[in-house]
Every structure is written in structure tokens, then in C-alpha cells.
Amino acid sequence: MVVPAGGEGHQLAAAAPVVALRYADGALRALDQTQLPWHEVELELRSAEDVVGAIRRLSIRGAPLIGVAAAYGVALELSRDPHALERACTALVAARPTAVNLAHAVARVRAAVLAAGAAGRAGEAGAAEVALAEARALHAEEEAASDAVARHGADLLAGRRRILTHCNTGALAAPGRGTALAVIAELADRGGLDLVLACETRPLLQGARLTVYELERLGIEHALVVDGAGAGLIAAGEVDAVVVGCDRVAANGDVANKVGTYAHALAAAAAGIPFVVAGPCTTIDPACRTGAEIEVEERDGDEVRAAGLWRDDPLALTVAGTPCRNPAFDVTPAPLVTALVTERGVAAPPTPESVSALLGS
């Protein structure tokens, strides 16, 4: 249950959909996700550097959403300096390494600008306009993909009434309704859902802060659980299916997702329940043959040593200076994945052939 700053805990009625990202008046406006659920603060970003900073500190996060944000970041920088294409693209691609959507989005906008220039359609002033148009097109496509993912996933999971999910995969992670959380929301809309178990999820407790925030707004019955409790609850028969998102899917169907996902997949396999991954096709990386080739981001150890680093008074959790490992993701092998749900359909199970078919190749 969300407890607003200075207020009593309460159950929210269904509220307006979350708008995590919007372009208006020459700026990219993003809901600062490090401030949620306590404060709804909208950042105003006017350069590629601003966007890079927001992505790195997780003010903007979620594979599809950071891709769209990076696309707008190229346009913002070109509006400041029409010769900054390569510099902006390089900086944005380096912002976070694991999610493939970011690199794909930047490459798409770059290609559109270069193609327009080669065709004589974009002078110095026009390059930013071409980039902005491409970013807007990508934004709209991701929103449509989200709706399709929700429908396909809900069809697949009809009759599964108790769902466990990990990390945040709603409108804060992808334009539109989201990915895995969009599937959950569609199940709820169809009257086919009893309870969502939301794992708290490192880094920065994205499930505890963000998924609970979205479930409250959607009016969906839920309970928050620590990550380590998931396997036991699955084994006890309290979960009918696990549904998660993805940051990169390799060509063979291996999936990189927020750290802790692999453990849920192992538990689901042992219990004989579906482990479903939901995401748009922009998250599939055909150039990445297996999960072993996915670069896993290692974040600052302070995120493990303390809680609430985004606040003025972070709380120490261990001995100062304790050595830490802080991988932000892990890789789940394709044989543990029951189905990969995308806007183009479902790969069940995900194999090199079924994943390739989703991409039309």
C-alpha cells in the first residue's frame, strides 16, 4: 500500500494512467522515478546530457522507455547543435549497457537523420525536426506494442489468477500500459485476476516503490514480498504463473532481466507453473547469439550498503566500506522460459526458430 509523504496509508481508487514521458514545448518531460511513490516530480530535459543523466540515475528506466527517451535525446541535442549527431548518439548509447532498446532507438534516429541529409531533405535546421519525427514515431509504435502485448499475454494466461511479478514493467517502464504489468492489467480488466505478488526488486527497490505505486493506481489487489520469498511462495502453491519483463532477449531466447529473475524462473520450473516473459520485439537482439554475450551492468556498491540513496538521509545497512557485488541484471536460459510474449505474437517456447519468426527473419 502506498503511504504518501506526511499522510496515512490508504487504498487508492483506480486513477488516471501514469504518463512517464512526454515531449512538450521543446523539452522532454519525465516523471522522476527516484522520487516515487512519495513525490510526483516531472523533470525538464533539454539536452542529450540531461537525458543521459536521467537514465543513469534511474530517473528514467525500463528498457522500452529508455529507448524512447534516448531517441528524443538525439533530437534535443540537434536542436542545440545541428552538428552534434555523432556525439549525442555515442553519449546516449553508453548511458546503460544491458537494455538493447536504447541502442536500437538511437541507431534508428541516426539513420533517419543521415538518410534525410543524403536526400537533401534536412539542412542544419531540419536535422532536429527529422530526429523528433522519428522519436515520436517510435514512441507511438511502442504504445501500440504495449496494447498488443497485453492482449496476447492475457490470452495465454487465462485462468491463472495469482501472479508473481518482478521489478517494474508498467507505464513507468514502457510507453503505454507497459509489458508484463500490462498483461496483468489486462487480466484484471477481464475479471481473471485475484492477486498480484510484487517482488521488491533491486536495484533501488523498483518493485516496492514503482510496481506497488502502479498497482494502487490501477486498483489491482496486490501484496509486496521480499525477493527471497518468491521461490518459497511458488513452491507452496500460492502462485499460478510468473510474469516478468525483459531488457534484452538473445537470438536463442535467453533473457536478461532485473537481478533475481533467474531464481523465480528456477522456482517456477520446479513447481511446474508458467514462467512468461513479456516485451516488445525491440527488446530482441538478433545480433546477440546467446545470453552469455549480454553485458550485465554492475552498479555502485553504495546501492547495497545503504537504502534510500536518492534521499537526503540514506540509511546504512552494513559496515561502512563493505565490499559489494551489485549486478543489476541476470540472465535466464531459454529452456526455463515457457513463453516470450510480444506485440507480434507468442514464441512458446522461445527457440532460435520461434524468436526469429517473431522478427520476420
BAKOL-723867 format. One record per residue (C-alpha): residue number from 1; y, z, x. Coordinates in Angstrom, 1 decimal, always signed. Layout:
! residues N
@resi NUM, yy Y, zz Z, xx X
...
***
This chain:
! residues 361
@resi 1, yy +0.0, zz +0.0, xx +0.0
@resi 2, yy +3.4, zz -0.9, xx +1.4
@resi 3, yy +5.8, zz +2.0, xx +1.9
@resi 4, yy +9.3, zz +0.7, xx +2.1
@resi 5, yy +11.6, zz +2.5, xx +4.6
@resi 6, yy +13.0, zz +5.6, xx +3.0
@resi 7, yy +11.0, zz +5.1, xx -0.2
@resi 8, yy +7.9, zz +6.3, xx -1.9
@resi 9, yy +4.6, zz +4.4, xx -1.8
@resi 10, yy +4.2, zz +2.2, xx -4.9
@resi 11, yy +2.2, zz -0.8, xx -6.1
@resi 12, yy +4.3, zz -3.9, xx -6.4
@resi 13, yy +4.0, zz -6.3, xx -9.2
@resi 14, yy +3.5, zz -9.9, xx -8.2
@resi 15, yy +6.7, zz -11.1, xx -6.6
@resi 16, yy +8.2, zz -14.4, xx -5.6
@resi 17, yy +6.2, zz -16.3, xx -2.9
@resi 18, yy +7.1, zz -15.5, xx +0.7
@resi 19, yy +9.3, zz -18.1, xx +2.4
@resi 20, yy +8.7, zz -17.6, xx +6.1
@resi 21, yy +10.6, zz -20.5, xx +7.5
@resi 22, yy +13.4, zz -22.8, xx +6.2
@resi 23, yy +15.8, zz -25.3, xx +7.7
@resi 24, yy +19.4, zz -25.0, xx +6.3
@resi 25, yy +22.9, zz -25.7, xx +7.5
@resi 26, yy +21.9, zz -26.9, xx +10.9
@resi 27, yy +19.7, zz -23.9, xx +11.7
@resi 28, yy +16.1, zz -22.8, xx +11.4
@resi 29, yy +16.0, zz -19.6, xx +9.4
@resi 30, yy +12.8, zz -17.5, xx +9.9
@resi 31, yy +11.7, zz -14.2, xx +8.4
@resi 32, yy +11.3, zz -11.9, xx +11.4
@resi 33, yy +7.7, zz -10.8, xx +11.1
@resi 34, yy +8.0, zz -8.0, xx +13.6
@resi 35, yy +10.3, zz -6.2, xx +11.1
@resi 36, yy +7.8, zz -6.4, xx +8.2
@resi 37, yy +6.9, zz -4.7, xx +6.0
@resi 38, yy +9.8, zz -2.3, xx +6.4
@resi 39, yy +12.7, zz -4.8, xx +6.6
@resi 40, yy +13.1, zz -8.4, xx +5.4
@resi 41, yy +15.3, zz -9.8, xx +8.1
@resi 42, yy +16.0, zz -13.5, xx +8.5
@resi 43, yy +16.6, zz -14.8, xx +12.0
@resi 44, yy +19.0, zz -17.7, xx +12.6
@resi 45, yy +17.7, zz -20.0, xx +15.3
@resi 46, yy +19.9, zz -22.8, xx +16.7
@resi 47, yy +18.1, zz -24.0, xx +19.9
@resi 48, yy +14.7, zz -24.6, xx +21.4
@resi 49, yy +15.2, zz -21.5, xx +23.4
@resi 50, yy +15.8, zz -19.4, xx +20.3
@resi 51, yy +12.6, zz -20.8, xx +18.7
@resi 52, yy +10.5, zz -20.2, xx +21.9
@resi 53, yy +11.7, zz -16.6, xx +22.0
@resi 54, yy +10.8, zz -16.0, xx +18.3
@resi 55, yy +7.4, zz -17.5, xx +18.8
@resi 56, yy +6.7, zz -15.4, xx +22.0
@resi 57, yy +7.6, zz -12.1, xx +20.5
@resi 58, yy +5.7, zz -13.0, xx +17.3
@resi 59, yy +8.7, zz -13.1, xx +15.0
@resi 60, yy +7.2, zz -16.4, xx +14.1
@resi 61, yy +3.4, zz -16.6, xx +14.2
@resi 62, yy +0.4, zz -18.2, xx +12.6
@resi 63, yy -0.9, zz -21.5, xx +14.0
@resi 64, yy +0.4, zz -23.9, xx +11.4
@resi 65, yy +3.7, zz -22.1, xx +11.1
@resi 66, yy +4.5, zz -22.1, xx +14.8
@resi 67, yy +3.7, zz -25.8, xx +14.9
@resi 68, yy +6.3, zz -26.5, xx +12.2
@resi 69, yy +8.8, zz -24.1, xx +13.9
@resi 70, yy +8.4, zz -25.9, xx +17.2
@resi 71, yy +8.9, zz -29.3, xx +15.5
@resi 72, yy +12.2, zz -28.0, xx +14.2
@resi 73, yy +13.0, zz -26.6, xx +17.6
@resi 74, yy +12.9, zz -30.1, xx +19.1
@resi 75, yy +15.4, zz -31.2, xx +16.5
@resi 76, yy +17.7, zz -28.2, xx +17.1
@resi 77, yy +17.8, zz -28.9, xx +20.8
@resi 78, yy +18.5, zz -32.6, xx +20.4
@resi 79, yy +21.4, zz -31.8, xx +18.1
@resi 80, yy +22.9, zz -29.8, xx +21.0
@resi 81, yy +21.9, zz -32.2, xx +23.8
@resi 82, yy +20.6, zz -35.7, xx +22.9
@resi 83, yy +19.1, zz -35.9, xx +26.4
@resi 84, yy +17.0, zz -32.7, xx +26.1
@resi 85, yy +13.9, zz -34.2, xx +24.6
@resi 86, yy +11.5, zz -33.6, xx +27.6
@resi 87, yy +13.0, zz -30.2, xx +28.5
@resi 88, yy +12.7, zz -29.0, xx +24.9
@resi 89, yy +9.2, zz -30.2, xx +24.4
@resi 90, yy +8.0, zz -28.6, xx +27.7
@resi 91, yy +9.5, zz -25.3, xx +26.8
@resi 92, yy +8.1, zz -25.2, xx +23.3
@resi 93, yy +4.6, zz -26.2, xx +24.2
@resi 94, yy +4.5, zz -23.4, xx +26.7
@resi 95, yy +5.6, zz -20.8, xx +24.2
@resi 96, yy +2.0, zz -19.8, xx +23.3
@resi 97, yy -1.2, zz -21.5, xx +24.7
@resi 98, yy -4.0, zz -20.9, xx +22.2
@resi 99, yy -2.9, zz -22.5, xx +18.9
@resi 100, yy -3.2, zz -26.3, xx +19.1
@resi 101, yy -0.9, zz -26.9, xx +16.2
@resi 102, yy +2.2, zz -26.2, xx +18.4
@resi 103, yy +1.3, zz -28.8, xx +21.0
@resi 104, yy +0.4, zz -31.3, xx +18.3
@resi 105, yy +3.6, zz -30.8, xx +16.4
@resi 106, yy +5.8, zz -31.2, xx +19.5
@resi 107, yy +3.9, zz -34.3, xx +20.6
@resi 108, yy +4.3, zz -35.8, xx +17.1
@resi 109, yy +8.1, zz -35.3, xx +17.1
@resi 110, yy +8.4, zz -36.5, xx +20.6
@resi 111, yy +6.5, zz -39.7, xx +19.8
@resi 112, yy +8.7, zz -40.3, xx +16.8
@resi 113, yy +11.9, zz -40.0, xx +18.8
@resi 114, yy +10.7, zz -42.2, xx +21.6
@resi 115, yy +9.4, zz -44.8, xx +19.1
@resi 116, yy +12.8, zz -44.9, xx +17.3
@resi 117, yy +14.6, zz -45.2, xx +20.6
@resi 118, yy +12.4, zz -48.1, xx +21.8
@resi 119, yy +13.0, zz -49.8, xx +18.5
@resi 120, yy +16.7, zz -49.3, xx +18.8
@resi 121, yy +16.9, zz -47.2, xx +15.7
@resi 122, yy +18.1, zz -44.0, xx +17.4
@resi 123, yy +21.1, zz -43.7, xx +19.6
@resi 124, yy +22.2, zz -40.4, xx +21.0
@resi 125, yy +23.3, zz -39.0, xx +17.7
@resi 126, yy +20.3, zz -40.4, xx +15.9
@resi 127, yy +17.6, zz -38.8, xx +18.0
@resi 128, yy +18.2, zz -35.4, xx +16.4
@resi 129, yy +18.0, zz -37.0, xx +12.9
@resi 130, yy +14.7, zz -38.7, xx +13.7
@resi 131, yy +13.3, zz -35.4, xx +15.0
@resi 132, yy +14.5, zz -33.5, xx +12.0
@resi 133, yy +13.0, zz -36.0, xx +9.6
@resi 134, yy +9.6, zz -35.8, xx +11.4
@resi 135, yy +9.8, zz -32.0, xx +11.3
@resi 136, yy +10.5, zz -32.0, xx +7.6
@resi 137, yy +7.6, zz -34.4, xx +7.0
@resi 138, yy +5.2, zz -32.2, xx +9.0
@resi 139, yy +6.5, zz -29.2, xx +7.0
@resi 140, yy +5.7, zz -30.9, xx +3.7
@resi 141, yy +2.3, zz -32.0, xx +4.8
@resi 142, yy +1.3, zz -28.5, xx +5.9
@resi 143, yy +2.4, zz -27.2, xx +2.5
@resi 144, yy +0.3, zz -29.7, xx +0.7
@resi 145, yy -2.6, zz -29.0, xx +3.1
@resi 146, yy -2.4, zz -25.3, xx +2.2
@resi 147, yy -2.8, zz -26.0, xx -1.5
@resi 148, yy -5.9, zz -28.2, xx -0.8
@resi 149, yy -7.4, zz -25.6, xx +1.5
@resi 150, yy -7.0, zz -23.0, xx -1.3
@resi 151, yy -8.8, zz -25.2, xx -3.8
@resi 152, yy -11.7, zz -26.2, xx -1.5
@resi 153, yy -12.2, zz -22.7, xx -0.3
@resi 154, yy -12.2, zz -21.1, xx -3.8
@resi 155, yy -14.7, zz -23.7, xx -5.0
@resi 156, yy -17.0, zz -22.9, xx -2.0
@resi 157, yy -16.8, zz -19.1, xx -2.6
@resi 158, yy -17.0, zz -19.0, xx -6.4
@resi 159, yy -18.9, zz -15.8, xx -7.3
@resi 160, yy -18.1, zz -13.9, xx -4.1
@resi 161, yy -15.9, zz -11.1, xx -5.5
@resi 162, yy -15.5, zz -8.8, xx -2.5
@resi 163, yy -13.9, zz -10.5, xx +0.5
@resi 164, yy -13.1, zz -9.2, xx +4.0
@resi 165, yy -10.4, zz -11.0, xx +6.0
@resi 166, yy -8.9, zz -10.5, xx +9.4
@resi 167, yy -5.4, zz -11.0, xx +10.8
@resi 168, yy -2.7, zz -12.6, xx +8.6
@resi 169, yy -3.3, zz -16.0, xx +7.1
@resi 170, yy -1.0, zz -16.3, xx +4.2
@resi 171, yy +2.5, zz -17.7, xx +3.7
@resi 172, yy +3.6, zz -15.9, xx +6.8
@resi 173, yy +1.2, zz -17.9, xx +8.9
@resi 174, yy +1.3, zz -21.3, xx +7.4
@resi 175, yy +3.8, zz -23.2, xx +5.2
@resi 176, yy +2.9, zz -22.9, xx +1.5
@resi 177, yy +0.2, zz -20.4, xx +0.4
@resi 178, yy -1.4, zz -20.1, xx +3.8
@resi 179, yy -5.0, zz -20.7, xx +4.9
@resi 180, yy -7.7, zz -18.0, xx +4.4
@resi 181, yy -5.3, zz -15.9, xx +2.3
@resi 182, yy -4.5, zz -19.0, xx +0.2
@resi 183, yy -8.3, zz -19.2, xx -0.6
@resi 184, yy -8.2, zz -15.5, xx -1.5
@resi 185, yy -5.2, zz -16.0, xx -3.7
@resi 186, yy -6.8, zz -18.9, xx -5.5
@resi 187, yy -9.9, zz -16.9, xx -6.1
@resi 188, yy -7.7, zz -14.2, xx -7.6
@resi 189, yy -5.9, zz -16.8, xx -9.8
@resi 190, yy -9.2, zz -17.9, xx -11.1
@resi 191, yy -10.2, zz -14.4, xx -12.0
@resi 192, yy -13.0, zz -14.3, xx -9.5
@resi 193, yy -11.9, zz -11.5, xx -7.2
@resi 194, yy -12.5, zz -7.8, xx -7.3
@resi 195, yy -11.3, zz -6.5, xx -3.9
@resi 196, yy -10.0, zz -7.7, xx -0.5
@resi 197, yy -10.7, zz -5.6, xx +2.6
@resi 198, yy -7.9, zz -6.4, xx +5.1
@resi 199, yy -8.6, zz -5.5, xx +8.7
@resi 200, yy -5.6, zz -4.0, xx +10.6
@resi 201, yy -5.9, zz -6.5, xx +13.4
@resi 202, yy -4.4, zz -6.5, xx +16.9
@resi 203, yy -2.0, zz -7.5, xx +18.3
@resi 204, yy +0.8, zz -5.7, xx +16.6
@resi 205, yy -1.4, zz -4.8, xx +13.6
@resi 206, yy -0.7, zz -8.1, xx +11.8
@resi 207, yy -3.2, zz -7.3, xx +9.1
@resi 208, yy -1.9, zz -3.8, xx +8.4
@resi 209, yy +1.7, zz -4.9, xx +8.3
@resi 210, yy +1.6, zz -8.5, xx +7.1
@resi 211, yy -1.5, zz -9.1, xx +5.1
@resi 212, yy -1.0, zz -6.0, xx +3.1
@resi 213, yy +2.6, zz -7.0, xx +2.5
@resi 214, yy +1.5, zz -10.3, xx +1.1
@resi 215, yy -1.4, zz -8.9, xx -0.9
@resi 216, yy +1.0, zz -6.5, xx -2.5
@resi 217, yy +3.4, zz -9.3, xx -3.4
@resi 218, yy +0.6, zz -11.3, xx -4.9
@resi 219, yy -0.6, zz -8.3, xx -6.9
@resi 220, yy -4.2, zz -8.6, xx -5.5
@resi 221, yy -6.4, zz -5.4, xx -5.3
@resi 222, yy -7.0, zz -4.5, xx -1.7
@resi 223, yy -7.8, zz -1.8, xx +0.9
@resi 224, yy -6.9, zz -1.6, xx +4.5
@resi 225, yy -9.6, zz -0.9, xx +7.1
@resi 226, yy -9.6, zz -0.5, xx +10.8
@resi 227, yy -11.1, zz -3.4, xx +12.7
@resi 228, yy -14.1, zz -1.4, xx +13.9
@resi 229, yy -15.1, zz -0.5, xx +10.3
@resi 230, yy -15.7, zz -4.1, xx +9.3
@resi 231, yy -19.2, zz -4.5, xx +10.6
@resi 232, yy -20.4, zz -1.3, xx +9.1
@resi 233, yy -19.0, zz -2.1, xx +5.7
@resi 234, yy -20.6, zz -5.6, xx +5.8
@resi 235, yy -24.0, zz -4.0, xx +6.8
@resi 236, yy -23.6, zz -1.5, xx +3.9
@resi 237, yy -23.4, zz -4.4, xx +1.4
@resi 238, yy -19.8, zz -3.8, xx +0.5
@resi 239, yy -18.7, zz -7.4, xx +1.4
@resi 240, yy -19.7, zz -10.7, xx -0.2
@resi 241, yy -18.1, zz -13.0, xx +2.2
@resi 242, yy -15.8, zz -13.0, xx +5.3
@resi 243, yy -12.9, zz -15.5, xx +5.2
@resi 244, yy -10.6, zz -16.0, xx +8.2
@resi 245, yy -8.1, zz -18.5, xx +9.6
@resi 246, yy -8.1, zz -20.2, xx +12.9
@resi 247, yy -5.8, zz -21.0, xx +15.8
@resi 248, yy -7.9, zz -23.8, xx +17.4
@resi 249, yy -11.2, zz -25.4, xx +16.4
@resi 250, yy -13.1, zz -27.3, xx +19.2
@resi 251, yy -14.8, zz -30.6, xx +18.6
@resi 252, yy -18.2, zz -28.9, xx +18.3
@resi 253, yy -16.9, zz -26.4, xx +15.7
@resi 254, yy -16.4, zz -23.4, xx +17.9
@resi 255, yy -13.4, zz -21.4, xx +16.5
@resi 256, yy -10.6, zz -19.4, xx +18.3
@resi 257, yy -9.1, zz -16.8, xx +16.1
@resi 258, yy -7.4, zz -13.4, xx +16.4
@resi 259, yy -9.3, zz -11.0, xx +18.5
@resi 260, yy -12.0, zz -9.1, xx +16.6
@resi 261, yy -13.1, zz -12.2, xx +14.6
@resi 262, yy -16.3, zz -12.7, xx +16.6
@resi 263, yy -17.5, zz -9.2, xx +15.7
@resi 264, yy -17.1, zz -10.0, xx +12.0
@resi 265, yy -19.0, zz -13.2, xx +12.4
@resi 266, yy -21.9, zz -11.5, xx +14.1
@resi 267, yy -22.0, zz -8.8, xx +11.3
@resi 268, yy -21.9, zz -11.5, xx +8.6
@resi 269, yy -24.7, zz -13.4, xx +10.2
@resi 270, yy -26.8, zz -10.2, xx +10.4
@resi 271, yy -26.1, zz -9.4, xx +6.8
@resi 272, yy -26.8, zz -13.0, xx +5.5
@resi 273, yy -23.3, zz -13.4, xx +3.9
@resi 274, yy -21.0, zz -16.4, xx +4.4
@resi 275, yy -18.5, zz -16.4, xx +7.3
@resi 276, yy -15.9, zz -19.0, xx +6.3
@resi 277, yy -13.0, zz -20.4, xx +8.5
@resi 278, yy -10.1, zz -21.9, xx +6.7
@resi 279, yy -7.3, zz -24.0, xx +8.2
@resi 280, yy -5.7, zz -27.4, xx +8.2
@resi 281, yy -7.0, zz -30.3, xx +10.2
@resi 282, yy -4.0, zz -30.0, xx +12.5
@resi 283, yy -5.9, zz -26.9, xx +13.9
@resi 284, yy -8.8, zz -29.1, xx +15.1
@resi 285, yy -8.6, zz -30.2, xx +18.7
@resi 286, yy -10.9, zz -33.2, xx +19.3
@resi 287, yy -10.0, zz -33.2, xx +23.0
@resi 288, yy -11.4, zz -29.7, xx +23.3
@resi 289, yy -15.2, zz -30.2, xx +23.5
@resi 290, yy -16.3, zz -26.5, xx +23.1
@resi 291, yy -14.8, zz -23.1, xx +22.7
@resi 292, yy -15.3, zz -22.5, xx +26.4
@resi 293, yy -12.3, zz -24.8, xx +27.1
@resi 294, yy -9.9, zz -22.9, xx +24.8
@resi 295, yy -7.3, zz -20.9, xx +26.8
@resi 296, yy -7.2, zz -17.4, xx +25.4
@resi 297, yy -3.8, zz -15.8, xx +25.6
@resi 298, yy -3.7, zz -12.4, xx +27.3
@resi 299, yy -0.8, zz -10.3, xx +26.1
@resi 300, yy +1.2, zz -7.4, xx +27.6
@resi 301, yy -0.8, zz -4.3, xx +28.1
@resi 302, yy +2.0, zz -2.3, xx +26.6
@resi 303, yy +0.8, zz -3.5, xx +23.1
@resi 304, yy -2.3, zz -1.4, xx +23.7
@resi 305, yy -0.7, zz +1.5, xx +25.4
@resi 306, yy +1.8, zz +2.1, xx +22.6
@resi 307, yy +2.3, zz +1.5, xx +18.9
@resi 308, yy +5.4, zz +0.0, xx +17.4
@resi 309, yy +6.9, zz -1.8, xx +20.4
@resi 310, yy +9.2, zz -3.7, xx +18.0
@resi 311, yy +10.8, zz -0.4, xx +17.0
@resi 312, yy +13.3, zz +1.8, xx +18.8
@resi 313, yy +10.8, zz +4.7, xx +19.3
@resi 314, yy +7.4, zz +3.3, xx +20.2
@resi 315, yy +4.6, zz +5.9, xx +20.2
@resi 316, yy +2.5, zz +6.3, xx +23.4
@resi 317, yy -1.2, zz +6.1, xx +22.6
@resi 318, yy -2.7, zz +6.8, xx +26.0
@resi 319, yy -1.9, zz +7.9, xx +29.5
@resi 320, yy +1.1, zz +6.1, xx +31.0
@resi 321, yy +0.2, zz +3.2, xx +33.2
@resi 322, yy -3.4, zz +2.9, xx +31.9
@resi 323, yy -4.8, zz -0.5, xx +32.9
@resi 324, yy -5.4, zz -2.6, xx +29.8
@resi 325, yy -7.0, zz -5.9, xx +28.7
@resi 326, yy -5.2, zz -7.4, xx +25.8
@resi 327, yy -6.7, zz -10.8, xx +24.8
@resi 328, yy -5.0, zz -12.0, xx +21.6
@resi 329, yy -8.0, zz -14.1, xx +20.5
@resi 330, yy -11.7, zz -14.5, xx +20.8
@resi 331, yy -14.0, zz -17.5, xx +20.3
@resi 332, yy -16.7, zz -17.6, xx +17.6
@resi 333, yy -19.5, zz -20.1, xx +18.3
@resi 334, yy -20.0, zz -22.7, xx +15.6
@resi 335, yy -23.6, zz -21.6, xx +14.7
@resi 336, yy -22.1, zz -18.4, xx +13.3
@resi 337, yy -19.7, zz -20.3, xx +11.0
@resi 338, yy -21.0, zz -21.0, xx +7.6
@resi 339, yy -18.3, zz -23.5, xx +6.7
@resi 340, yy -15.0, zz -24.8, xx +8.0
@resi 341, yy -12.6, zz -25.4, xx +5.0
@resi 342, yy -9.8, zz -27.9, xx +5.5
@resi 343, yy -7.5, zz -29.9, xx +3.3
@resi 344, yy -9.8, zz -32.9, xx +3.7
@resi 345, yy -12.9, zz -31.1, xx +2.7
@resi 346, yy -15.5, zz -28.8, xx +4.0
@resi 347, yy -17.7, zz -29.0, xx +7.1
@resi 348, yy -20.8, zz -26.9, xx +6.2
@resi 349, yy -21.9, zz -26.1, xx +8.8
@resi 350, yy -19.4, zz -27.2, xx +11.4
@resi 351, yy -21.1, zz -29.5, xx +13.9
@resi 352, yy -19.7, zz -32.2, xx +16.2
@resi 353, yy -20.5, zz -34.8, xx +13.5
@resi 354, yy -19.1, zz -32.9, xx +10.5
@resi 355, yy -15.9, zz -31.9, xx +12.3
@resi 356, yy -15.4, zz -35.5, xx +13.5
@resi 357, yy -15.9, zz -36.7, xx +9.9
@resi 358, yy -13.0, zz -34.4, xx +8.7
@resi 359, yy -10.8, zz -36.2, xx +11.2
@resi 360, yy -12.0, zz -39.6, xx +10.1
@resi 361, yy -13.3, zz -40.4, xx +13.5
***
